[in-house]
Amino acid sequence: MYLFFAFIIFVIIYFYHKRTTKFRAFNSFPGPPGLPVIGNILDLGSNTAEVLSNLQKYQKIYGDVYKLWVGPLFPTLVICDARNLETILSSTIHIKKSTSYLIFNSFLGDGLITNIGNEKWRKHRKLLTPAFHFKILERFLHKFDALGGTLLQKLDEHADDNGFDVFPYITRYTLDVICETSMGLQLNVQHNPDHIYLKNLVEYEHKFTMRQFSLIEKHKQWEIRKQNNEKSDAKEPFLDLLFRVWDNAEISMEEIREELDTFMFAGHDTTATTISFCLFELAKHQDVQHKILEEVHEIIGEDNDQFTVSNLSNLKYLDTVVKEVMRIYTTVPLIERAVADHLEIDGKVIPIGTTLLLFFYGLHNSEQNYTDAKKFDPSRFSSENTVNRDPFSYVPFSAGARNCIGQRFALLEVKASLVKIIKNFILLPVEPEHKLQLAANTILKSLNGVPIRIKRRN
């Protein structure tokens, strides 16, 4: 018995010494002191709102690069500055995601977001990138327009109310958009807010997609072959484009399912969050609304509701508004990377196995990067104010090789929906003023809703 306990003590001392030696450079970074075994787990907080707040608090105390121990085996280096983010995001070596992303595999599979390796990710990225070319995206604009019309009808039910949470309405709109553009499936959740998929979005997303996939699989295969033979220019959903790749034996049916799950998950919730926060800020800034409306009338036309990639892209002032909202309310507040090769941060070699927590929310809300960072000011992103700014001080879609493949699609959808809403409604703040309770879920969320008031323009 004594020999057994002596052996256990020896093993503990051995691994403690090995960890101390291996992570000597890591431990030289500043950071909150941790407890034995559990490290800084308790310091991070008991919920996602506390995690977001505490990460910011430690940034103010320890600077833009600081260490955390998440348990005894997971050294984590938090990065909040543009220079070091550029080193990591621009690298073709440090693109491996941390093992934390494996928790999503049960319902997203091993798609572009969740894949933690390099080889499969590179292959899929190369195959799927053409699906997000502007010429392809142009085909989806009629969906934004038609489903946006339904959104206006639903919002109109709250015209002249004292206030309502706009987020559920925007979520249902973006979910309808992503289902029609990705699978050609009319889910119609805007007309059916009790839809089973909407109510069980996270828990059943994988199962739902599999059910729909099995129902339409044979039809889609036949339809693609028919379109290939007829050289049709019909407006294809994203799934058809995936099947084209499958038809050439470049991707398996399971891989198609994984990418479809990924596209649906990433493509509706992130966009809904951005649109909702845009509406919240616009409700508080009538002058910004007025400028957007003037620009829309000038570029698109007062009586013209037809969107094109060209006229949406030419809404330069609206661009600055959306960018400022995505700075303050960074949709994906943080991501993780795993150190798999030699990496130096601030002149120190980071051990292989270290997790890098890239804290985009902290970067975007830092006073060092943006004076009066909490103030909503679209002029920060005017051409004259961005010409000398470090491009890595603003990375709402990440950057480098593993940036968001769907960012063009997302921005077109955000701008199309905002144009439609602002042309039809005056946005107003609720009274008394509402303070959002932000939380760092996978996607930034307001735990107490996103309330606004609206009035009809005409």
C-alpha distance (Angstrom), angle and dihedral (degrees) to the residues before:
residue distance angle dihedral
M1 . . .
Y2 3.81 . .
L3 3.79 89.9 .
F4 3.80 90.0 52.2
F5 3.82 93.5 52.9
A6 3.79 90.5 43.9
F7 3.80 89.0 53.2
I8 3.83 91.8 49.8
I9 3.81 91.1 49.8
F10 3.81 90.0 48.1
V11 3.83 91.5 51.7
I12 3.82 91.7 48.9
I13 3.81 92.2 49.2
Y14 3.82 91.3 45.7
F15 3.80 94.9 52.3
Y16 3.81 92.1 41.4
H17 3.80 90.2 53.2
K18 3.82 91.3 45.0
R19 3.80 91.6 49.7
T20 3.79 92.3 46.2
T21 3.81 91.5 50.6
K22 3.81 95.8 43.0
F23 3.78 94.6 46.5
R24 3.80 98.7 39.0
A25 3.83 91.3 116.5
F26 3.80 90.8 45.0
N27 3.79 92.2 51.6
S28 3.80 90.6 53.2
F29 3.82 88.9 71.4
P30 3.80 115.1 93.6
G31 3.78 119.6 -106.4
P32 3.78 144.0 132.9
P33 3.81 114.8 -62.5
G34 3.78 112.0 -104.8
L35 3.78 134.3 -146.2
P36 3.80 122.6 -111.5
V37 3.81 113.9 -81.7
I38 3.83 97.0 -7.4
G39 3.80 96.0 54.9
N40 3.82 112.7 -173.5
I41 3.80 99.0 -18.9
L42 3.80 93.0 115.0
D43 3.81 91.4 45.0
L44 3.80 91.9 61.2
G45 3.79 92.9 62.3
S46 3.77 140.2 -115.4
N47 3.82 97.9 -88.6
T48 3.80 140.0 28.7
A49 3.80 94.1 -99.6
E50 3.81 90.1 57.0
V51 3.81 91.2 46.4
L52 3.81 91.1 55.9
S53 3.80 92.1 46.3
N54 3.81 94.6 45.8
L55 3.79 94.5 47.7
Q56 3.80 87.6 55.2
K57 3.80 91.5 45.3
Y58 3.80 92.1 53.8
Q59 3.79 90.3 46.5
K60 3.80 89.2 58.4
I61 3.81 92.4 46.4
Y62 3.81 102.1 40.0
G63 3.80 103.6 23.2
D64 3.79 134.6 -118.4
V65 3.82 95.1 -44.6
Y66 3.79 118.6 46.5
K67 3.78 139.2 148.3
L68 3.79 133.7 -117.7
W69 3.79 130.4 -177.8
V70 3.81 110.0 -143.8
G71 3.79 96.7 -165.9
P72 3.81 121.9 -38.8
L73 3.81 97.5 -61.2
F74 3.80 106.0 40.8
P75 3.80 114.5 74.4
T76 3.80 108.0 -172.9
L77 3.78 126.1 -165.7
V78 3.81 113.4 -160.0
I79 3.82 112.9 -147.3
C80 3.82 120.3 -164.1
D81 3.81 104.8 155.6
A82 3.80 129.8 92.5
R83 3.82 97.2 -130.5
N84 3.79 96.0 56.9
L85 3.79 92.6 37.9
E86 3.79 88.4 56.9
T87 3.80 90.3 52.5
I88 3.80 91.2 53.7
L89 3.80 102.0 35.8
S90 3.81 94.8 44.0
S91 3.78 92.6 50.9
T92 3.79 120.6 105.1
I93 3.80 88.2 -158.5
H94 3.79 104.1 49.8
I95 3.80 96.7 57.2
K96 3.79 97.5 108.7
K97 3.79 112.4 115.3
S98 3.79 120.9 -136.0
T99 3.80 123.0 -100.2
S100 3.82 88.9 -104.7
Y101 3.80 87.7 85.7
L102 3.80 90.8 64.9
I103 3.82 89.4 80.3
F104 3.83 88.2 72.0
N105 3.79 94.0 54.6
S106 3.80 93.3 87.0
F107 3.81 91.2 70.7
L108 3.81 105.5 12.9
G109 3.77 99.4 40.1
D110 3.79 118.5 -153.9
G111 3.81 100.1 -40.8
L112 3.80 132.0 144.5
I113 3.81 94.1 -73.7
T114 3.79 99.5 43.8
N115 3.81 102.1 34.3
I116 3.80 107.1 111.4
G117 3.80 96.9 -172.0
N118 3.77 130.1 74.1
E119 3.80 110.0 -133.6
K120 3.81 99.7 59.3
W121 3.79 91.7 39.6
R122 3.83 92.5 53.0
K123 3.80 91.4 49.7
H124 3.81 94.4 49.3
R125 3.78 93.9 43.0
K126 3.80 91.0 54.3
L127 3.81 92.6 47.4
L128 3.81 96.2 45.9
T129 3.81 101.6 41.1
P130 3.85 93.8 83.6
A131 3.81 89.0 59.7
F132 3.82 88.9 68.8
H133 3.79 97.6 51.1
F134 3.81 113.5 129.6
K135 3.81 90.8 -114.1
I136 3.80 89.2 58.2
L137 3.81 93.2 44.1
E138 3.81 90.5 53.6
R139 3.80 87.3 67.7
F140 3.81 91.3 61.8
L141 3.81 98.3 53.6
H142 3.80 93.6 88.9
K143 3.82 87.3 60.6
F144 3.81 91.1 53.8
D145 3.79 88.8 50.9
A146 3.80 98.4 46.5
L147 3.79 96.3 42.8
G148 3.81 89.9 41.7
G149 3.80 87.3 60.0
T150 3.80 89.5 57.8
L151 3.80 89.6 48.7
L152 3.81 90.3 54.9
Q153 3.79 90.4 52.9
K154 3.79 91.4 52.4
L155 3.80 93.4 46.1
D156 3.79 90.6 48.1
E157 3.80 88.8 64.9
H158 3.81 86.4 70.1
A159 3.80 98.1 45.9
D160 3.81 108.6 134.5
D161 3.83 92.9 9.6
N162 3.79 117.3 137.0
G163 3.78 89.0 -112.4
F164 3.79 143.1 -51.5
D165 3.79 138.6 -163.7
V166 3.80 104.8 -97.3
F167 3.81 96.3 -170.2
P168 3.85 98.3 83.0
Y169 3.82 90.6 51.7
I170 3.79 92.9 49.8
T171 3.80 91.0 45.5
R172 3.80 91.6 54.6
Y173 3.81 90.1 48.0
T174 3.81 94.5 50.7
L175 3.80 90.9 44.9
D176 3.80 90.6 54.1
V177 3.81 89.2 48.1
I178 3.78 94.8 50.0
C179 3.82 93.2 46.3
E180 3.80 93.3 51.1
T181 3.80 95.8 42.3
S182 3.81 95.9 42.0
M183 3.80 102.0 38.1
G184 3.78 106.9 7.8
L185 3.80 85.2 -117.9
Q186 3.82 120.6 145.1
L187 3.78 101.9 -146.2
N188 3.84 93.5 165.6
V189 3.80 94.9 -160.5
Q190 3.81 89.1 155.8
H191 3.80 86.9 69.4
N192 3.79 92.9 37.2
P193 3.82 111.0 43.2
D194 3.82 90.0 170.5
H195 3.79 92.4 60.6
I196 3.79 109.8 144.6
Y197 3.80 92.6 -127.5
L198 3.78 92.9 53.9
K199 3.80 93.4 46.8
N200 3.81 92.8 49.9
L201 3.77 98.2 32.2
V202 3.77 101.4 145.0
E203 3.80 100.6 29.1
Y204 3.77 96.7 48.6
E205 3.80 104.2 26.3
H206 3.77 93.7 107.7
K207 3.82 94.2 45.7
F208 3.80 92.1 46.5
T209 3.76 93.6 52.0
M210 3.80 91.4 47.9
R211 3.82 90.9 52.7
Q212 3.79 93.0 49.5
F213 3.78 90.9 42.6
S214 3.81 93.4 54.8
L215 3.80 91.6 49.1
I216 3.77 96.5 52.1
E217 3.79 101.9 29.0
K218 3.81 99.4 96.9
H219 3.79 92.9 39.8
K220 3.78 91.8 52.2
Q221 3.77 93.1 49.4
W222 3.80 90.2 52.0
E223 3.79 92.3 44.7
I224 3.79 93.3 52.5
R225 3.77 93.0 50.4
K226 3.79 89.3 49.4
Q227 3.80 91.7 49.8
N228 3.80 90.8 48.2
N229 3.78 91.2 52.2
E230 3.80 93.8 46.3
K231 3.82 93.3 39.8
S232 3.78 87.2 -133.3
D233 3.79 122.4 -172.1
A234 3.81 91.8 -153.9
K235 3.78 117.9 147.1
E236 3.80 104.0 -94.7
P237 3.79 127.0 -157.7
F238 3.79 118.2 -128.3
L239 3.81 90.7 -101.6
D240 3.80 90.9 62.8
L241 3.78 89.5 55.7
L242 3.80 89.8 51.3
F243 3.78 90.3 50.9
R244 3.79 90.1 54.2
V245 3.79 88.0 59.3
W246 3.81 90.1 45.9
D247 3.80 90.6 49.9
N248 3.81 88.1 59.9
A249 3.82 90.3 52.5
E250 3.80 91.2 -116.9
I251 3.80 95.8 122.1
S252 3.80 134.6 25.0
M253 3.80 127.0 -119.6
E254 3.81 89.6 -112.0
E255 3.80 90.7 52.6
I256 3.81 89.8 51.2
R257 3.79 89.0 53.3
E258 3.80 90.9 50.1
E259 3.80 93.6 50.7
L260 3.79 91.7 45.5
D261 3.81 91.0 52.5
T262 3.80 89.1 48.2
F263 3.80 93.5 49.1
M264 3.80 92.4 49.5
F265 3.81 94.1 46.5
A266 3.79 96.1 45.1
G267 3.78 95.9 34.7
H268 3.78 103.7 60.0
D269 3.81 110.1 29.0
T270 3.80 96.3 47.2
T271 3.79 92.5 47.9
A272 3.80 92.8 45.6
T273 3.79 89.8 53.1
T274 3.80 93.4 50.6
I275 3.81 94.3 46.7
S276 3.81 91.7 47.8
F277 3.80 93.9 50.5
C278 3.82 89.3 46.9
L279 3.81 90.2 55.2
F280 3.81 90.9 46.6
E281 3.81 92.9 54.2
L282 3.81 94.2 41.1
A283 3.80 89.5 53.1
K284 3.81 87.8 61.2
H285 3.81 95.1 45.4
Q286 3.79 114.0 55.8
D287 3.80 92.1 171.7
V288 3.80 90.9 59.8
Q289 3.80 91.0 48.9
H290 3.79 90.1 52.2
K291 3.82 92.7 51.1
I292 3.79 91.2 49.7
L293 3.80 91.4 50.0
E294 3.81 91.6 50.0
E295 3.80 90.8 50.2
V296 3.81 92.2 47.9
H297 3.82 91.4 51.1
E298 3.80 90.4 48.9
I299 3.82 98.3 45.2
I300 3.80 104.0 30.3
G301 3.79 102.1 18.2
E302 3.78 134.9 -109.7
D303 3.81 93.9 -101.9
N304 3.80 98.2 30.2
D305 3.81 117.9 97.5
Q306 3.80 96.8 171.6
F307 3.79 114.1 117.5
T308 3.77 124.8 -152.9
V309 3.76 129.3 176.7
S310 3.79 86.8 -116.4
N311 3.81 99.3 53.7
L312 3.81 93.5 41.5
S313 3.81 89.9 49.9
N314 3.81 90.4 51.2
L315 3.81 92.9 59.8
K316 3.79 91.4 100.7
Y317 3.80 98.0 165.8
L318 3.80 90.6 50.1
D319 3.80 86.1 52.3
T320 3.80 90.3 59.5
V321 3.80 91.2 49.1
V322 3.79 94.1 51.3
K323 3.80 91.5 45.6
E324 3.80 92.1 51.3
V325 3.80 91.4 49.8
M326 3.80 90.6 49.5
R327 3.79 89.1 49.9
I328 3.81 95.0 53.3
Y329 3.80 94.6 36.1
T330 3.79 101.9 34.4
T331 3.79 102.6 -162.2
V332 3.80 94.8 -147.4
P333 3.82 100.5 33.2
L334 3.79 96.1 -170.4
I335 3.78 143.3 2.0
E336 3.78 132.9 -169.1
R337 3.78 134.0 -130.8
A338 3.80 129.6 -173.8
V339 3.80 120.5 -132.0
A340 3.80 104.6 -124.6
D341 3.80 100.7 161.5
H342 3.79 142.4 17.0
L343 3.81 111.2 -39.7
E344 3.79 131.2 168.7
I345 3.79 122.5 -158.9
D346 3.80 117.5 -177.1
G347 3.80 89.6 -14.8
K348 3.81 94.7 -53.4
V349 3.80 124.6 113.7
I350 3.79 109.8 -123.1
P351 3.82 113.7 -142.4
I352 3.79 119.4 -115.8
G353 3.79 108.3 -102.1
T354 3.79 95.3 41.0
T355 3.79 115.7 132.2
L356 3.81 115.5 -131.2
L357 3.79 112.8 -149.8
L358 3.81 106.2 -159.8
F359 3.80 102.5 -157.0
F360 3.81 103.5 -159.7
Y361 3.80 93.0 169.4
G362 3.80 89.9 57.8
L363 3.81 91.1 47.1
H364 3.81 93.1 51.4
N365 3.80 95.6 44.8
S366 3.78 96.6 45.5
E367 3.80 117.6 121.1
Q368 3.80 88.2 -144.2
N369 3.79 90.3 64.6
Y370 3.80 100.1 31.9
T371 3.79 124.2 27.7
D372 3.80 111.3 -132.1
A373 3.80 86.6 6.9
K374 3.81 96.7 -172.7
K375 3.81 92.1 57.3
F376 3.81 117.1 99.5
D377 3.81 105.1 -125.5
P378 3.84 119.1 154.7
S379 3.81 90.7 -173.3
R380 3.82 87.7 77.7
F381 3.81 85.6 79.0
S382 3.79 99.2 46.6
S383 3.79 113.0 123.2
E384 3.80 93.0 -107.6
N385 3.82 92.9 51.1
T386 3.80 96.4 47.9
V387 3.80 100.8 43.9
N388 3.82 93.7 91.6
R389 3.80 98.4 30.4
D390 3.78 120.4 114.6
P391 3.83 104.3 -106.1
F392 3.80 90.1 -140.7
S393 3.80 91.7 60.5
Y394 3.82 86.9 77.9
V395 3.80 117.4 44.8
P396 3.84 109.4 146.6
F397 3.81 90.6 154.2
S398 3.80 93.4 38.4
A399 3.83 113.6 -115.1
G400 3.76 142.9 -119.0
A401 3.78 125.6 36.6
R402 3.83 96.0 -22.6
N403 3.78 97.8 46.1
C404 3.80 119.1 134.8
I405 3.80 108.7 -68.6
G406 3.81 91.5 -159.1
Q407 3.80 99.6 50.6
R408 3.82 94.6 112.3
F409 3.79 90.6 51.4
A410 3.82 91.0 47.5
L411 3.81 95.3 49.3
L412 3.79 92.7 48.1
E413 3.80 90.4 50.9
V414 3.81 92.6 47.0
K415 3.80 93.2 49.3
A416 3.81 94.5 43.6
S417 3.79 92.1 51.9
L418 3.81 94.2 45.6
V419 3.81 91.6 49.8
K420 3.78 91.2 51.3
I421 3.81 93.9 47.5
I422 3.81 96.9 44.4
K423 3.81 92.6 48.1
N424 3.79 89.4 56.8
F425 3.80 106.7 31.3
I426 3.79 141.6 40.7
L427 3.80 108.4 -135.6
L428 3.80 118.3 -140.9
P429 3.82 134.2 179.4
V430 3.78 121.9 -110.9
E431 3.78 119.6 -111.7
P432 2.95 126.8 -94.3
E433 3.80 95.6 34.9
H434 3.79 112.8 -93.2
K435 3.81 119.3 -133.4
L436 3.80 112.4 -153.9
Q437 3.81 117.9 -130.8
L438 3.79 100.6 -143.1
A439 3.78 122.6 -159.2
A440 3.80 132.0 -172.4
N441 3.78 99.8 -127.1
T442 3.79 115.3 151.8
I443 3.80 80.8 -73.6
L444 3.81 123.7 29.2
K445 3.80 109.0 -96.3
S446 3.78 138.1 -179.0
L447 3.79 107.5 -130.4
N448 3.81 91.9 -158.5
G449 3.79 98.6 46.7
V450 3.80 133.8 -107.6
P451 3.82 105.3 -89.6
I452 3.81 124.4 -172.2
R453 3.81 138.9 156.9
I454 3.80 124.5 -128.2
K455 3.79 137.3 -163.8
R456 3.79 128.3 -169.9
R457 3.80 113.3 -103.9
N458 3.79 94.7 -144.3
